[in-house]
Amino acid sequence: MPKTRPQIESQRARRLLRHYLRGSDIHCPACGYTLSGLDVKRCTECGFALRLVLASPRAGGLFMGTLGLLVWLCVSCVVAVGVIGGVVVGQVPTYSLMILPIVFALAMATDQWIARKREISAMDEGRRIGLIVLCWAGPMGALAVFFAPAILG
């Protein structure tokens, strides 16, 4: 009987895990037992299921940039709702409504960040870190401006 695709992939994953454990000084994440040289997919000390996962080190930067933009967008939306409420009751000047295009621009920037994640991951580390700093500079600046009157008295 021929092997199915999941069986073949499972065998390949086991083979890769064995190869990785053979040449590494790795410890079980659950109990700390040394796994080097093991030929099984469970820790022989505690039974923890072992799995070899390849992750991109650049994925964290994409997450942090997305999170920064989303925080900025949320802060801007809260400020926009406050401004609209203040304009309605007459306590905030109407020019304060200029926050609305900023909220729209942030929504577009967040959309583009997510849509271009492959391009961003392919950038060199310096540019990527610069973009992440920009993503976080917005919400920090917005919070500083928002709370400055309360802090300064």
C-alpha positions in Angstrom: 0.0 0.0 0.0 1.5 3.4 -1.0 2.2 6.0 1.7 0.0 9.1 1.9 1.3 12.6 1.8 0.8 13.2 5.6 2.7 10.0 6.4 5.6 11.0 4.1 5.7 14.5 5.7 5.5 13.0 9.2 8.4 10.7 8.4 10.4 13.6 7.0 9.6 15.7 10.1 10.8 12.9 12.4 14.0 12.5 10.3 14.7 16.3 10.5 14.1 16.3 14.2 16.5 13.3 14.8 19.1 15.0 12.6 18.7 18.3 14.5 18.9 16.6 18.0 21.9 14.5 16.9 24.1 17.6 16.3 22.9 20.0 19.0 23.1 20.4 22.7 19.4 21.0 23.2 17.4 20.6 26.4 13.7 19.8 26.8 11.7 23.0 27.2 9.5 21.3 29.8 12.0 19.6 32.1 15.5 20.6 31.0 16.6 17.1 30.2 19.4 16.9 27.5 17.8 15.8 24.2 21.0 15.4 22.2 21.2 12.1 20.5 17.6 11.1 21.1 15.9 9.1 18.3 12.3 9.7 19.4 9.9 12.5 19.2 9.1 12.7 22.9 11.4 13.7 25.8 12.3 10.4 27.5 12.4 12.1 30.9 9.0 13.8 31.0 7.2 12.7 27.8 6.9 16.3 26.3 6.1 16.1 22.6 9.0 17.4 20.5 8.5 19.2 17.2 11.0 21.0 15.0 9.7 24.4 14.0 11.4 26.8 11.6 10.5 30.4 12.3 11.6 33.5 10.6 13.5 35.9 12.9 12.0 38.7 11.0 8.5 37.8 12.0 8.8 39.6 15.3 9.5 42.9 13.5 6.4 42.6 11.4 4.3 41.9 14.5 5.8 44.9 16.4 5.2 47.2 13.5 1.6 46.0 13.1 1.0 46.4 16.8 2.5 49.9 16.8 0.2 51.0 13.9 -2.8 49.4 15.6 -2.1 51.1 18.9 -1.7 54.4 17.0 -5.0 53.8 15.2 -6.8 53.0 18.4 -5.5 56.0 20.2 -6.4 58.3 17.3 -9.9 56.8 17.1 -10.4 57.5 20.9 -9.2 61.0 20.4 -11.4 61.5 17.3 -14.5 60.3 19.2 -13.6 62.8 22.0 -13.1 65.6 19.6 -16.4 64.9 17.7 -18.2 64.8 21.1 -16.5 68.1 22.1 -17.5 69.8 18.8 -21.1 68.6 19.2 -21.4 70.1 22.7 -19.5 73.2 21.7 -16.5 72.8 24.0 -13.9 72.0 21.3 -13.2 74.2 18.2 -14.2 72.7 14.9 -10.7 72.8 13.5 -10.0 69.9 15.9 -11.9 67.7 13.4 -8.6 67.6 11.4 -7.9 64.4 13.4 -10.3 62.5 11.2 -8.1 62.5 8.1 -5.2 61.3 10.4 -7.4 58.4 11.5 -8.1 57.5 7.9 -4.4 57.8 7.0 -3.5 55.5 9.9 -6.1 52.9 8.7 -4.5 53.0 5.3 -1.0 52.8 6.6 -1.9 49.7 8.7 -3.5 48.1 5.7 -0.4 48.7 3.6 1.9 47.4 6.3 0.0 44.2 6.4 -0.3 43.9 2.6 3.4 44.5 2.1 4.7 42.2 4.8 6.8 40.2 2.4 8.5 43.3 1.1 9.1 44.5 4.7 10.6 41.1 5.7 13.0 41.2 2.8 14.3 44.7 3.8 17.7 44.9 5.5 17.5 45.0 9.3 18.3 48.7 9.7 15.4 49.9 7.4 13.0 47.4 9.1 13.9 48.7 12.6 13.5 52.3 11.3 10.0 51.5 10.1 9.1 49.8 13.4 10.4 52.9 15.3 8.2 55.1 13.1 5.2 52.8 13.8 5.7 53.3 17.5 6.7 57.0 17.5 3.2 57.9 16.4 1.3 56.4 19.3 3.9 57.6 21.8 3.7 61.2 20.4 -0.1 61.1 20.3 -0.3 60.0 23.9 2.2 62.7 25.0 0.2 65.4 23.2 -3.1 64.0 24.6 -1.9 63.8 28.2 0.4 66.9 28.2 -2.3 69.4 29.3 -3.3 67.2 32.2 0.3 66.7 33.3 1.4 70.2 32.8 -1.6 71.6 34.6 
